[in-house]
Amino acid sequence: MLHSAYASVWSLRLTSSVEAADEQTILQIRDSSKAEAQEFFGRSIGYFLADFCYVVLQLARGHVPHLAFGRLAHHTVQSAACFPAILGGSRQTSSSCTYLSIAYMAEISNLFLRTNNLLKRLGAEKHPFWISNFRALLVTFFLGRIVNFPLCTALIWRHRANLPTNIFRLQFGFAGAGLALNLGWFAKLTKIYLKVVRKKGAPMELL
């Protein structure tokens, strides 16, 4: 929850520093904001690494944390996506900071996702606030992921001249896989929401 809140604030702040550029790249983060963006991505990777180590240690002890293998896969992919914004040439890091800053707006939906699960565990899933929060989750998930990710994928393509071939392929591939995964998650969330409002069953544990 804390990481999602932190990332949401910084993604909005950094996205506001993205400005129109030449016809080839379309958008570019301001040079004055680049160092802050790189620091943010580094801290985010630090969180992923910490949680990665926690999950691995728990598995080694014979315990299986919630969504253990999904978390390991997510942290690996997300860290690999962020490193090109920190390590590499100036053109590569500037381009990576640009589209990653916008892509991180997906974290906004995680605030409502975590709140939903927290309310369920507290036994408040039948409270009207639960439904309102779920609706906010669907809206932010749709805007922050289903709409936003194709835009970020297009930006990766636009910035391809600034990226080494292997970095471009990696980032472009991750973007496509992420969009497909989020489409599946959105369909699942919509199904859960419709099931709840139609009173056909109790709310299910979210992602």
HELIX and SHEET records of a PDB file:
HELIX    1   1 LEU A    2  THR A   15  1                                  14    
HELIX    2   2 ASP A   31  ALA A   60  1                                  30    
HELIX    3   3 ALA A   68  CYS A   82  1                                  15    
HELIX    4   4 PHE A   83  ALA A   85  5                                   3    
HELIX    5   5 SER A   90  ALA A  103  1                                  14    
HELIX    6   6 TYR A  104  ALA A  106  5                                   3    
HELIX    7   7 GLU A  107  ARG A  121  1                                  15    
HELIX    8   8 PRO A  128  PHE A  141  1                                  14    
HELIX    9   9 PHE A  142  VAL A  147  3                                   6    
HELIX   10  10 ASN A  148  ARG A  158  1                                  11    
HELIX   11  11 ARG A  160  ASN A  162  5                                   3    
HELIX   12  12 THR A  165  VAL A  197  1                                  33    
SHEET    1   A 2 VAL A  18  ALA A  20  0                                        
SHEET    2   A 2 LEU A  27  ILE A  29 -1                                        
END                                                                             
